[in-house]
Amino acid sequence: MKTQIIAEIGINHNGDIDLAKKLIRAAKEAGADAVKFQKRTIELVYTKETLKSHRDSPWGKTFEDQKRGLEFNEKEYDDAIKAFKAAANATAVVSDPPRPKVVISPLLFIP
């Protein structure tokens, strides 16, 4: 059995599909067999008070604005998965840390 190398992209795409695609290409060029994204259910990870707290970001003025801006929504994940499959013949899985792994579709295997 061959060891598989998984590149952790997490949320380093900053909510930007094009950046996510660049990170996948970079992982492939570095020899990764797969990439992993992380999807957080922010209501489970952070308290209401934390989410309402002030934080200036490109997405707004609250911590919640920032966290929601950094996350792909379900449609964006679906669009990304379609693009990744077309570009890399990929299969996909996403983990949601506060719960056991929740499969929505992004560990992307790179041929």
MOMO-V34515 format. One record per helix or strand. SS is the DSSP state (alpha for helix, beta for strand). FROM is the first residue (numbers start at 1). TO is the last residue. If there is no record, write none. Layout:
# MOMO-V34515
SS,FROM,TO  SS,FROM,TO
This chain:
# MOMO-V34515
beta,6,10  alpha,17,29  beta,34,38  alpha,42,45  alpha,48,52  beta,54,57  beta,60,62  alpha,63,70  alpha,74,88  beta,94,95  beta,107,109
